[in-house]
Amino acid sequence: MTRTMDSNRTRNANGQGSFSKLEDGRIRMRKQHGFLDNGRPRVLTVTGKTESECIKRMVRKVAEFEEEKITSQNLMKMTLEGMCVKHLEYDIANNARLKPTSADRREVTIRNQISTSRIGQRQVGSLTEIDINDYINSLLFAKELSVSSIKKVFYVISGAYKWAVRRRYISENPCDIIKDELMSTFKVLEQRGVNDIRVQTLNESQIEQLIRISELKNANNHVIKYPASVYILFLLNTGMRIGELCCLRWKDVIRTENRVLIRICKTRHVSIDRKDNIRVTSEDVTKNSKARTIELNEDAIRYLDMIEAMNGNTDDNGYVILSRDSKPTEPTKLIKRINTVYRNACFPEDITGAHILRKTFATKRYKAGESLEMIAAYIGDLPSTVLKHYINEKETLDLGDEGNINYLKKM
């Protein structure tokens, strides 16, 4: 016996579920099954052509849910890798504040540092704080990862334990016992790293090579041979992040009589949609979640004008940087084009990506006498981060031509 809820929905009389008719004629069944962490009912949903088909599917879904449901007993038999993966899956499904890029970084940490380790394949019930401490210290001793990367490994493991404690699968987090000592060790090593760090920047000779390569033209149509070289020089004179450049639209360029300003309020990035297992390009707030407006110098204005002449489309909603097929480009694809320019300029193999351009920009401004606070505000970062990771104190910008190759002869 059923009771009509509205013209398209009925509820089973004994409260076992409800049915509603969709616009395409299919039937949707919803059923409460247990409760969520916040105390609200957990609702499972299936669709089918008929109510009987929905009921059969719901029975299977409930059975699958019960089979996959974590209990204290099966969590203790789970590997550390498995628990970290379950925690990530839970956060993706339930944590609205978890950004796709953050999920991607955690997944990489699990895959590269936890899954491949002996501790990652140990059962949770057999692990102690001594095992975790020994593993973290072995990573520090090996010196194959940066201190910040090793900290991420610890945070991923500790976060998974915290999640299990919060859901009452286990009673305590073994990472709590060793956290203070490890944090002290990390702090000492990070400070030592600041003293030993060598920030890599481009020298003046390499910058001149980039300028020359940007002037090369195709013989048949006389257009710029390497458009990405102009993008490089624009980044070199603005200190923008590559994701910010890929997201920049012409409406963000403000031209006045004597000045050109750029509003930077978004960044473009690529993440993995784990539901459909596809790459998704999206636009989000900047890395520090703050918008900023920068004024371009004469060189940056010149390269922006070159970009405008190359791409042609200056509609307000049009993107400043376009791919070869005149569509918005992804940061990863633009980085490949940038690396192609580096290789054609015969730069050393360790010069890759766009971040070195931000470092070069910051170092040149700092050597010109600008304060860390002004540089940080311009590039959208913290003064402490700029000093630590962006200023090349130990190397001069002009290292001369030693070791450089005349790239014009090679082309």
C-alpha positions as semicolon CSV with decimal commas, in nm:
position;residue;x (nm);y (nm);z (nm)
1;M;0,000;0,000;0,000
2;T;0,132;0,341;-0,091
3;R;0,041;0,695;0,001
4;T;0,060;0,975;-0,256
5;M;0,307;1,251;-0,156
6;D;0,249;1,463;-0,469
7;S;0,166;1,398;-0,831
8;N;0,510;1,248;-0,904
9;R;0,620;1,096;-0,573
10;T;0,499;0,810;-0,353
11;R;0,633;0,678;-0,025
12;N;0,624;0,317;0,083
13;A;0,378;0,277;0,368
14;N;0,630;0,109;0,599
15;G;0,891;0,381;0,545
16;Q;1,129;0,166;0,344
17;G;1,176;0,418;0,063
18;S;1,016;0,668;-0,172
19;F;0,971;0,680;-0,548
20;S;0,956;0,976;-0,785
21;K;0,909;0,995;-1,159
22;L;1,179;1,177;-1,355
23;E;1,124;1,388;-1,666
24;D;1,267;1,116;-1,892
25;G;1,014;0,863;-1,758
26;R;1,252;0,673;-1,531
27;I;1,179;0,607;-1,164
28;R;1,405;0,729;-0,884
29;M;1,406;0,553;-0,547
30;R;1,546;0,708;-0,229
31;K;1,592;0,518;0,093
32;Q;1,732;0,603;0,435
33;H;2,010;0,374;0,550
34;G;2,181;0,462;0,875
35;F;2,314;0,804;0,966
36;L;2,596;1,037;0,864
37;D;2,865;1,167;1,102
38;N;2,660;1,482;1,165
39;G;2,362;1,278;1,283
40;R;2,152;1,333;0,972
41;P;2,000;1,038;0,787
42;R;2,210;0,880;0,516
43;V;2,005;0,855;0,196
44;L;2,087;0,609;-0,083
45;T;1,951;0,672;-0,434
46;V;1,897;0,449;-0,739
47;T;1,709;0,487;-1,069
48;G;1,536;0,235;-1,293
49;K;1,260;0,187;-1,545
50;T;1,014;0,047;-1,291
51;E;0,966;0,046;-0,914
52;S;1,048;-0,325;-0,894
53;E;1,376;-0,267;-1,080
54;C;1,457;0,015;-0,838
55;I;1,388;-0,210;-0,539
56;K;1,623;-0,480;-0,672
57;R;1,896;-0,221;-0,735
58;M;1,846;-0,074;-0,388
59;V;1,889;-0,417;-0,229
60;R;2,219;-0,458;-0,415
61;K;2,333;-0,105;-0,325
62;V;2,260;-0,157;0,046
63;A;2,448;-0,488;0,036
64;E;2,747;-0,326;-0,138
65;F;2,740;-0,040;0,111
66;E;2,744;-0,278;0,405
67;E;3,025;-0,479;0,247
68;E;3,238;-0,167;0,196
69;K;3,148;-0,006;0,528
70;I;3,452;0,034;0,747
71;T;3,446;-0,116;1,095
72;S;3,702;-0,110;1,373
73;Q;3,786;-0,472;1,300
74;N;3,847;-0,442;0,926
75;L;4,028;-0,107;0,958
76;M;4,288;-0,268;1,185
77;K;4,347;-0,529;0,912
78;M;4,370;-0,260;0,645
79;T;4,715;-0,148;0,523
80;L;4,836;0,202;0,605
81;E;4,813;0,280;0,235
82;G;4,451;0,159;0,232
83;M;4,357;0,375;0,530
84;C;4,515;0,684;0,370
85;V;4,324;0,615;0,047
86;K;3,995;0,568;0,239
87;H;4,055;0,898;0,419
88;L;4,117;1,076;0,088
89;E;3,804;0,923;-0,067
90;Y;3,601;1,031;0,235
91;D;3,730;1,388;0,217
92;I;3,662;1,410;-0,157
93;A;3,302;1,296;-0,102
94;N;3,229;1,494;0,217
95;N;3,472;1,784;0,251
96;A;3,351;2,077;0,044
97;R;3,660;2,279;0,142
98;L;3,902;2,026;-0,011
99;K;4,026;2,175;-0,339
100;P;4,083;1,936;-0,632
101;T;4,449;2,040;-0,647
102;S;4,490;1,955;-0,277
103;A;4,336;1,613;-0,337
104;D;4,575;1,561;-0,629
105;R;4,879;1,648;-0,415
106;R;4,769;1,412;-0,138
107;E;4,711;1,135;-0,391
108;V;5,064;1,184;-0,528
109;T;5,210;1,165;-0,176
110;I;5,021;0,840;-0,109
111;R;5,125;0,689;-0,440
112;N;5,493;0,791;-0,434
113;Q;5,590;0,784;-0,066
114;I;5,343;0,561;0,119
115;S;5,229;0,295;-0,128
116;T;5,585;0,209;-0,228
117;S;5,718;0,184;0,128
118;R;5,727;-0,118;0,359
119;I;5,531;0,073;0,621
120;G;5,260;0,147;0,364
121;Q;5,195;-0,225;0,321
122;R;5,184;-0,299;0,693
123;Q;4,847;-0,351;0,862
124;V;4,725;-0,057;1,068
125;G;4,681;-0,282;1,373
126;S;5,049;-0,379;1,370
127;L;5,193;-0,027;1,345
128;T;5,323;0,174;1,640
129;E;5,457;0,527;1,679
130;I;5,810;0,377;1,665
131;D;5,746;0,235;1,316
132;I;5,614;0,570;1,187
133;N;5,898;0,764;1,351
134;D;6,160;0,529;1,203
135;Y;6,010;0,565;0,855
136;I;6,003;0,946;0,865
137;N;6,361;0,954;0,994
138;S;6,469;0,715;0,718
139;L;6,331;0,963;0,463
140;L;6,524;1,245;0,629
141;F;6,844;1,037;0,634
142;A;6,811;0,944;0,266
143;K;6,797;1,315;0,167
144;E;6,611;1,227;-0,153
145;L;6,308;1,442;-0,062
146;S;6,286;1,798;0,060
147;V;6,192;1,856;0,423
148;S;5,857;2,003;0,314
149;S;5,780;1,686;0,112
150;I;5,862;1,466;0,411
151;K;5,638;1,681;0,630
152;K;5,356;1,617;0,383
153;V;5,410;1,243;0,421
154;F;5,377;1,277;0,799
155;Y;5,069;1,498;0,770
156;V;4,897;1,251;0,532
157;I;4,961;0,960;0,770
158;S;4,863;1,159;1,080
159;G;4,554;1,297;0,903
160;A;4,436;0,945;0,818
161;Y;4,477;0,839;1,182
162;K;4,291;1,149;1,304
163;W;4,006;1,064;1,066
164;A;3,993;0,707;1,198
165;V;3,991;0,829;1,561
166;R;3,721;1,086;1,488
167;R;3,502;0,816;1,336
168;R;3,579;0,588;1,634
169;Y;3,741;0,314;1,428
170;I;4,047;0,334;1,655
171;S;4,104;0,493;1,996
172;E;4,426;0,692;1,948
173;N;4,658;0,847;1,691
174;P;5,017;0,717;1,732
175;C;5,146;1,021;1,542
176;D;5,049;1,245;1,836
177;I;5,323;1,087;2,048
178;I;5,604;1,168;1,802
179;K;5,469;1,490;1,650
180;D;5,648;1,746;1,874
181;E;5,989;1,585;1,832
182;L;5,950;1,554;1,455
183;M;5,831;1,914;1,424
184;S;6,145;2,030;1,607
185;T;6,359;1,824;1,372
186;F;6,180;1,964;1,066
187;K;6,230;2,320;1,194
188;V;6,604;2,274;1,243
189;L;6,649;2,114;0,900
190;E;6,440;2,381;0,728
191;Q;6,649;2,657;0,885
192;R;6,966;2,479;0,780
193;G;6,821;2,451;0,433
194;V;6,759;2,826;0,420
195;N;7,127;2,885;0,490
196;D;7,238;2,636;0,224
197;I;6,971;2,702;-0,037
198;R;7,066;2,806;-0,387
199;V;6,784;2,987;-0,560
200;Q;6,815;2,932;-0,933
201;T;6,757;3,232;-1,161
202;L;6,833;3,319;-1,521
203;N;7,147;3,521;-1,586
204;E;7,163;3,825;-1,814
205;S;7,315;3,627;-2,099
206;Q;7,026;3,378;-2,090
207;I;6,772;3,660;-2,083
208;E;6,937;3,810;-2,391
209;Q;6,911;3,470;-2,562
210;L;6,538;3,465;-2,488
211;I;6,500;3,812;-2,638
212;R;6,681;3,700;-2,954
213;I;6,479;3,384;-2,991
214;S;6,157;3,589;-2,956
215;E;6,268;3,792;-3,261
216;L;6,301;3,487;-3,487
217;K;6,039;3,475;-3,766
218;N;5,912;3,196;-3,989
219;A;6,051;3,235;-4,341
220;N;5,720;3,160;-4,515
221;N;5,480;3,391;-4,328
222;H;5,711;3,610;-4,116
223;V;5,520;3,544;-3,794
224;I;5,702;3,482;-3,466
225;K;5,858;3,137;-3,476
226;Y;5,825;3,069;-3,102
227;P;5,520;3,253;-2,960
228;A;5,587;3,096;-2,619
229;S;5,911;3,297;-2,602
230;V;5,702;3,615;-2,583
231;Y;5,494;3,464;-2,303
232;I;5,819;3,383;-2,121
233;L;5,940;3,742;-2,148
234;F;5,604;3,872;-2,028
235;L;5,621;3,644;-1,722
236;L;5,982;3,749;-1,670
237;N;5,874;4,112;-1,646
238;T;5,560;4,065;-1,434
239;G;5,641;3,782;-1,191
240;M;5,297;3,631;-1,252
241;R;5,224;3,265;-1,184
242;I;5,166;3,064;-1,500
243;G;4,813;2,970;-1,389
244;E;4,734;3,340;-1,342
245;L;4,858;3,416;-1,693
246;C;4,652;3,133;-1,846
247;C;4,344;3,274;-1,672
248;L;4,405;3,639;-1,770
249;R;4,138;3,799;-1,991
250;W;4,155;4,125;-2,183
251;K;3,897;4,279;-1,951
252;D;4,161;4,246;-1,676
253;V;4,397;4,476;-1,871
254;I;4,338;4,841;-1,781
255;R;4,500;5,096;-2,014
256;T;4,516;5,463;-1,920
257;E;4,703;5,749;-2,082
258;N;5,035;5,677;-1,915
259;R;4,990;5,344;-1,738
260;V;4,891;4,983;-1,802
261;L;4,750;4,789;-1,507
262;I;4,651;4,424;-1,474
263;R;4,396;4,284;-1,233
264;I;4,493;3,938;-1,112
265;C;4,208;3,767;-0,931
266;K;4,196;3,410;-1,063
267;T;4,419;3,120;-1,159
268;R;4,368;2,833;-1,401
269;H;4,456;2,477;-1,305
270;V;4,394;2,117;-1,403
271;S;4,275;1,846;-1,165
272;I;4,145;1,490;-1,190
273;D;3,772;1,420;-1,170
274;R;3,788;1,089;-0,985
275;K;3,426;1,005;-1,055
276;D;3,469;1,001;-1,433
277;N;3,851;0,967;-1,431
278;I;3,904;1,265;-1,660
279;R;4,115;1,580;-1,650
280;V;3,914;1,890;-1,561
281;T;4,030;2,246;-1,624
282;S;3,886;2,503;-1,385
283;E;3,937;2,860;-1,270
284;D;3,963;2,948;-0,904
285;V;4,090;3,223;-0,675
286;T;4,464;3,291;-0,670
287;K;4,697;3,075;-0,461
288;N;4,680;3,310;-0,160
289;S;4,305;3,372;-0,223
290;K;4,372;3,745;-0,269
291;A;4,322;3,960;-0,579
292;R;4,588;4,215;-0,668
293;T;4,651;4,484;-0,928
294;I;4,998;4,532;-1,074
295;E;5,142;4,806;-1,294
296;L;5,344;4,693;-1,596
297;N;5,689;4,828;-1,676
298;E;5,785;4,933;-2,029
299;D;5,919;4,590;-2,123
300;A;5,606;4,412;-1,996
301;I;5,388;4,656;-2,195
302;R;5,591;4,587;-2,509
303;Y;5,551;4,210;-2,473
304;L;5,180;4,248;-2,397
305;D;5,146;4,445;-2,722
306;M;5,327;4,166;-2,906
307;I;5,089;3,910;-2,755
308;E;4,793;4,121;-2,865
309;A;4,929;4,140;-3,218
310;M;4,995;3,763;-3,228
311;N;4,658;3,646;-3,095
312;G;4,432;3,919;-3,233
313;N;4,127;3,853;-3,014
314;T;4,096;4,141;-2,766
315;D;3,730;4,097;-2,671
316;D;3,675;4,168;-2,303
317;N;3,603;3,803;-2,225
318;G;3,877;3,675;-2,455
319;Y;4,187;3,516;-2,303
320;V;4,521;3,692;-2,340
321;I;4,714;3,366;-2,383
322;L;4,587;3,115;-2,638
323;S;4,691;2,768;-2,745
324;R;4,807;2,693;-3,098
325;D;4,446;2,629;-3,200
326;S;4,340;2,969;-3,059
327;K;4,172;2,828;-2,749
328;P;4,239;2,890;-2,378
329;T;4,547;2,697;-2,275
330;E;4,627;2,484;-1,972
331;P;4,931;2,564;-1,754
332;T;5,078;2,215;-1,812
333;K;5,060;2,256;-2,190
334;L;5,209;2,604;-2,176
335;I;5,495;2,473;-1,961
336;K;5,576;2,218;-2,235
337;R;5,596;2,502;-2,488
338;I;5,815;2,704;-2,251
339;N;6,050;2,409;-2,207
340;T;6,073;2,376;-2,585
341;V;6,196;2,735;-2,601
342;Y;6,454;2,665;-2,329
343;R;6,586;2,365;-2,518
344;N;6,606;2,560;-2,845
345;A;6,794;2,831;-2,657
346;C;7,037;2,557;-2,541
347;F;6,976;2,624;-2,172
348;P;7,101;2,365;-1,921
349;E;6,864;2,073;-1,866
350;D;6,787;2,181;-1,508
351;I;6,623;2,501;-1,633
352;T;6,258;2,406;-1,677
353;G;5,911;2,545;-1,612
354;A;5,792;2,896;-1,535
355;H;5,875;2,930;-1,165
356;I;6,233;3,029;-1,242
357;L;6,091;3,336;-1,417
358;R;5,918;3,449;-1,095
359;K;6,243;3,399;-0,905
360;T;6,440;3,597;-1,162
361;F;6,185;3,880;-1,151
362;A;6,191;3,895;-0,769
363;T;6,572;3,881;-0,754
364;K;6,615;4,163;-1,008
365;R;6,370;4,384;-0,816
366;Y;6,545;4,305;-0,488
367;K;6,890;4,385;-0,627
368;A;6,748;4,711;-0,762
369;G;6,668;4,811;-0,404
370;E;6,299;4,730;-0,375
371;S;6,175;4,608;-0,038
372;L;6,066;4,250;0,024
373;E;5,720;4,377;0,122
374;M;5,674;4,553;-0,215
375;I;5,799;4,252;-0,412
376;A;5,576;4,014;-0,215
377;A;5,269;4,233;-0,271
378;Y;5,348;4,254;-0,644
379;I;5,387;3,880;-0,704
380;G;5,120;3,776;-0,452
381;D;5,326;3,605;-0,185
382;L;5,463;3,654;0,168
383;P;5,785;3,854;0,238
384;S;5,926;3,557;0,430
385;T;5,859;3,324;0,136
386;V;6,012;3,570;-0,109
387;L;6,332;3,595;0,096
388;K;6,351;3,219;0,146
389;H;6,262;3,089;-0,201
390;Y;6,284;3,376;-0,453
391;I;6,596;3,581;-0,383
392;N;6,920;3,459;-0,536
393;E;7,171;3,589;-0,284
394;K;7,464;3,360;-0,360
395;E;7,475;3,394;-0,737
396;T;7,491;3,712;-0,945
397;L;7,242;3,750;-1,225
398;D;7,515;3,809;-1,481
399;L;7,732;3,497;-1,492
400;G;7,879;3,571;-1,833
401;D;7,881;3,350;-2,140
402;E;8,080;3,060;-1,998
403;G;7,917;2,732;-2,091
404;N;7,658;2,890;-2,321
405;I;7,615;2,778;-2,681
406;N;7,551;3,001;-2,979
407;Y;7,197;2,880;-3,035
408;L;7,161;3,064;-3,366
409;K;7,411;2,825;-3,524
410;K;7,214;2,526;-3,401
411;M;6,880;2,637;-3,545
